[in-house]
Amino acid sequence: MTEIIIAVAAKVSEYLVAPIRRQLSYLFCYRRHMDDLNKKVQELGLAKDDLQITVDEAIRRGDEIRPIVQDWLTRADKKTGEAKIFMEDEKKRTKSCFNGWCPNLKSRYLLSREADKKAQVIVEVHENNNFPDGISYC
């Protein structure tokens, strides 16, 4: 009987602890989420620049660029721009009391959560840059 109770308690705690930990990480790991977003934006920018060099080379050869590649470059530009604007505005939206001694927890939570979501979207865009048919055609 006790084994069943322990198994049920373990399963319940497994489903409760992870979401609570994630929500608390938004509050207490604010700087880490912002730094992670910055890192992901830089990685996507490097991948976009690398692909742009290949696209420019294909255009110089007279090849046509595939629409999926153009779409990916546009999405990467858009998401990178949105994230950079978010990171620049982050300083304005972070308010604290007593000259920074008492941070506004609600604004930190919301900004950290938004930064995590934007980082996930950027990772998704970055993972979708595989073009098996190549980037151009004659």
Stockholm file with secondary structure:
# STOCKHOLM 1.0

chainA/1-138         MTEIIIAVAAKVSEYLVAPIRRQLSYLFCYRRHMDDLNKKVQELGLAKDDLQITVDEAIRRGDEIRPIVQDWLTRADKKTGEAKIFMEDEKKRTKSCFNGWCPNLKSRYLLSREADKKAQVIVEVHENNNFPDGISYC
#=GR chainA/1-138 SS CHHHHHHHHHHHHHHHHHHHHHHHHHHHCHHHHHHHHHHHHHHHHHHHHHHHHHHHHHHHHTCEECHHHHHHHHHHHHHHHHHHHHHHHHHHHCCEETTTTEECHHHHHHHHHHHHHHHHHHHHHHHTCCCTTCSEEC
#=GC SS_cons         CHHHHHHHHHHHHHHHHHHHHHHHHHHHCHHHHHHHHHHHHHHHHHHHHHHHHHHHHHHHHTCEECHHHHHHHHHHHHHHHHHHHHHHHHHHHCCEETTTTEECHHHHHHHHHHHHHHHHHHHHHHHTCCCTTCSEEC
//
